[in-house]
Amino acid sequence: MTPTPQETTAPSNSLIAKLVPGSDFHDAWAVPAGDAGLTALGQFLKAAGQTPRWVSACMSLRNRVVSLFGLKNLGGLENLPRGKAEADYRPGDRVGIFTLFENTPGEVLLGDRDKHLDVTLSVHVTPQPAGGASLITLTTVVRVHNLLGRVYMLPVTPMHRLIAPTVLRAVGQVPSI
């Protein structure tokens, strides 16, 4: 059975923790890793590659609606480059709907910067003692720049609180043999 992600706080030793104070929105969700051998970026790629259809449909709707207001179409979370190896990703590369900001084995920072808001997403790996499954924490931090950003966040905030743990749930799945 796949564990259910639990709401938590950003890991205190994470890169994203310093972005939380003063943010307009932040949340964090954690789940034990189903595949502890993956790096932080590998965990993100696993989750994005298994995006549920309803989440993809929500992103498609989001892209159609925001285009009416001149905001950019981000595509879909699952739109990863086919055949691109994890080791080939570099800061500045697109990874699904996000840009890769920083990448270490223990944490990856991805996000999007725009005139109306900045979004930073962290996938952080916390190894557990005695061979326990690593804990994977997905933290999102948003800084809003203007009224359009505030209006945008009104429907996005409750949807994010449904989507983030749903997408993270894939990380808890044990690989099939």
NORLIN-V510003 format. One record per backbone hydrogen bond with DSSP energy under -1.0 kcal/mol. CO is the residue of the C=O (numbers start at 1). NH is the residue of the N-H. E is the energy in kcal/mol with one decimal. If there is no record, write none. Layout:
CO_NH_E ; CO_NH_E
This chain:
6_30_-2.6 ; 11_14_-2.1 ; 16_19_-2.2 ; 20_23_-2.3 ; 25_142_-3.0 ; 27_140_-2.6 ; 28_8_-2.5 ; 29_138_-3.2 ; 30_6_-2.8 ; 31_136_-2.9 ; 35_38_-1.6 ; 39_43_-2.4 ; 40_44_-2.1 ; 41_45_-2.9 ; 42_46_-2.3 ; 43_47_-2.3 ; 44_48_-3.2 ; 45_49_-2.4 ; 47_50_-1.1 ; 48_51_-1.4 ; 52_56_-1.9 ; 53_57_-2.5 ; 54_58_-1.9 ; 55_59_-2.3 ; 56_60_-2.2 ; 57_61_-2.4 ; 58_62_-2.8 ; 59_63_-2.6 ; 60_64_-1.9 ; 61_65_-2.6 ; 62_66_-2.8 ; 63_67_-1.2 ; 65_68_-1.2 ; 66_69_-1.3 ; 66_71_-2.3 ; 67_70_-1.2 ; 76_79_-1.8 ; 78_80_-2.3 ; 81_84_-1.3 ; 85_88_-1.8 ; 86_89_-1.5 ; 90_93_-2.5 ; 93_100_-3.1 ; 95_98_-1.7 ; 98_95_-3.4 ; 99_111_-1.7 ; 100_92_-3.2 ; 102_109_-2.7 ; 105_40_-2.0 ; 106_125_-3.1 ; 107_104_-2.7 ; 108_123_-2.0 ; 109_101_-2.9 ; 109_102_-1.6 ; 110_121_-3.6 ; 111_99_-3.0 ; 112_119_-2.9 ; 116_145_-2.8 ; 117_114_-1.4 ; 118_143_-2.4 ; 119_112_-2.1 ; 120_141_-2.8 ; 121_110_-2.8 ; 122_139_-2.3 ; 123_108_-1.9 ; 124_137_-2.6 ; 126_135_-2.9 ; 129_132_-1.5 ; 134_33_-3.5 ; 135_126_-2.8 ; 136_31_-2.0 ; 137_124_-2.6 ; 138_29_-2.3 ; 139_122_-2.9 ; 140_27_-1.8 ; 141_120_-2.7 ; 142_24_-2.2 ; 142_25_-1.5 ; 143_118_-2.6 ; 146_150_-1.9 ; 147_151_-2.7 ; 148_152_-2.6 ; 149_153_-1.9 ; 152_156_-1.3 ; 153_157_-2.6 ; 155_159_-1.4 ; 156_160_-3.3 ; 157_161_-1.8 ; 159_162_-1.0 ; 159_163_-3.0 ; 160_164_-2.9 ; 162_166_-1.1 ; 163_167_-2.9 ; 164_168_-2.4 ; 165_169_-1.4 ; 167_170_-1.2 ; 168_171_-1.7 ; 169_172_-1.1 ; 170_173_-1.2 ; 171_34_-3.0
